[in-house]
Amino acid sequence: MKITAQLALSQMKVNKKRTIAGIFAIALATSLITTVMCFATSANKMLTDFLGSDYGEYGGAYSLMLAIPALLLGLLIAAMSITVISNIFSASANRRIQEFGILKCVGATGRQIRASVIYESLWLSLTAIPLGLIAGTILGYISVKFTGHFISDINDAAKKLL
């Protein structure tokens, strides 16, 4: 393992609060985006079952009704996530300025210090993204089942009218 990767891993172990905050932020962002996509996929399946594969006469309008909210929520979650995660890394870097200075004094290059920060973000991502995908899938499943319970009655009534 590269020395910069080892340094990043040791810093994550030393600063457990920062590590947990980073993992939580990345996992939460991933799970929220996954949940939004579960809802969009579920809505698409519901409309396909109800109206057919092309959504019938108003297919374009229904497609936009699915795509626009999913896109807006996804972009909003992504923007908030980028802000939170970048603030966590900025705060981390600001607290570690003295440490980076010591590394520079003993011969580390700017490239090696950047590599250490990148490795830290990779370690966090490798841990948090799978957790977020699992949590988002579970949350999406539960939410879709809960919502579907109420919508199925409406669909049944609408099919009887048609």
C-alpha positions in Angstrom: 0.0 0.0 0.0 1.3 3.5 -0.8 2.5 5.6 2.0 -0.1 8.3 1.2 -2.9 5.7 1.4 -1.5 4.5 4.8 -1.4 8.1 6.0 -5.0 8.7 5.0 -6.1 5.5 6.7 -4.2 6.3 9.9 -5.8 9.8 9.9 -9.2 8.3 9.6 -8.6 6.1 12.6 -7.2 9.0 14.6 -10.0 11.4 13.8 -13.0 9.1 14.3 -15.6 11.8 14.6 -14.6 13.3 11.2 -14.6 9.9 9.7 -18.0 9.0 11.0 -19.4 12.4 9.8 -17.9 11.8 6.4 -19.3 8.3 6.1 -22.7 9.4 7.3 -22.9 12.4 4.9 -21.9 10.2 1.9 -24.2 7.4 2.9 -27.1 9.7 3.4 -26.6 11.4 0.1 -26.4 8.0 -1.7 -29.5 6.7 0.1 -31.6 9.8 -0.7 -30.7 9.7 -4.4 -31.4 5.9 -4.4 -34.8 6.4 -2.8 -35.7 9.1 -5.3 -34.8 6.7 -8.1 -36.8 3.9 -6.5 -39.9 6.2 -6.5 -39.3 7.2 -10.1 -38.9 3.6 -11.1 -42.0 2.5 -9.2 -44.1 5.3 -10.7 -42.9 4.3 -14.2 -43.9 0.7 -13.5 -47.3 1.8 -12.2 -48.0 4.0 -15.2 -46.8 1.3 -17.6 -49.1 -1.3 -16.0 -52.0 1.1 -16.0 -51.6 2.9 -19.3 -49.4 0.6 -21.4 -45.7 0.9 -22.4 -46.1 4.2 -24.2 -48.3 5.8 -21.6 -51.1 6.2 -24.1 -52.2 9.4 -25.7 -50.5 11.7 -23.2 -47.3 9.7 -23.0 -45.0 12.8 -23.2 -46.8 14.6 -20.4 -46.6 11.5 -18.1 -42.9 11.1 -18.9 -42.3 14.7 -17.9 -44.4 14.3 -14.8 -42.0 11.5 -13.8 -38.7 12.9 -15.1 -39.0 16.5 -13.8 -39.6 15.9 -10.1 -37.0 13.0 -10.1 -34.5 15.3 -11.8 -35.2 18.3 -9.5 -35.0 16.2 -6.3 -31.9 14.4 -7.5 -30.2 17.7 -8.4 -31.3 19.3 -5.1 -30.0 16.3 -3.1 -26.8 16.3 -5.1 -26.2 20.0 -4.5 -26.8 19.7 -0.8 -24.6 16.6 -0.6 -21.8 18.3 -2.4 -22.0 21.3 -0.1 -22.1 19.2 3.1 -19.3 16.8 2.0 -17.0 19.5 0.7 -17.5 21.4 4.0 -16.5 18.3 5.9 -13.4 17.9 3.8 -12.6 21.6 4.0 -12.9 21.6 7.8 -10.8 18.5 7.9 -8.1 20.1 5.7 -8.1 23.3 7.8 -7.6 21.4 11.0 -4.8 19.4 9.4 -2.8 22.5 8.1 -0.2 22.1 10.8 0.1 18.4 10.0 0.5 19.2 6.3 3.2 21.7 7.2 5.1 19.1 9.1 4.8 16.7 6.2 6.2 19.4 3.9 9.1 20.0 6.3 10.1 16.3 6.2 10.0 16.2 2.4 6.5 15.5 1.3 5.4 17.1 -1.9 2.2 18.9 -2.5 1.2 16.1 -4.8 1.7 13.5 -2.0 -0.4 15.6 0.4 -3.2 15.9 -2.2 -2.9 12.2 -2.8 -3.4 11.6 0.9 -6.6 13.7 0.9 -7.8 11.9 -2.2 -7.1 8.5 -0.6 -9.0 9.5 2.5 -12.1 10.4 0.3 -11.7 7.1 -1.5 -11.6 5.2 1.7 -14.7 7.0 3.0 -16.6 6.5 -0.3 -15.7 2.8 -0.5 -17.3 2.4 2.9 -20.2 4.8 2.6 -21.6 4.3 -0.9 -22.5 0.6 -0.4 -24.1 1.5 2.9 -26.0 4.3 1.3 -27.2 2.0 -1.6 -28.4 -0.6 0.8 -30.1 1.9 3.1 -31.6 3.7 0.1 -32.9 0.5 -1.4 -34.5 -0.5 1.8 -36.0 3.0 2.4 -37.2 3.1 -1.2 -38.8 -0.3 -0.9 -40.6 0.6 2.3 -41.7 3.9 1.0 -43.0 2.5 -2.3 -44.9 -0.3 -0.4 -46.4 2.3 2.0 -47.4 4.6 -0.8 -48.5 1.8 -3.0 -50.9 0.6 -0.4 -52.8 3.9 -0.8 -52.4 4.2 -4.6 -53.5 0.7 -5.4 -57.1 1.5 -4.2 -57.1 4.5 -6.5 -55.8 2.4 -9.5 -58.4 -0.3 -8.9 -61.2 2.3 -8.9 -59.8 4.0 -12.0 -59.6 0.7 -13.9 -63.2 -0.1 -13.1 -64.2 3.3 -14.6 -62.3 2.6 -17.8 
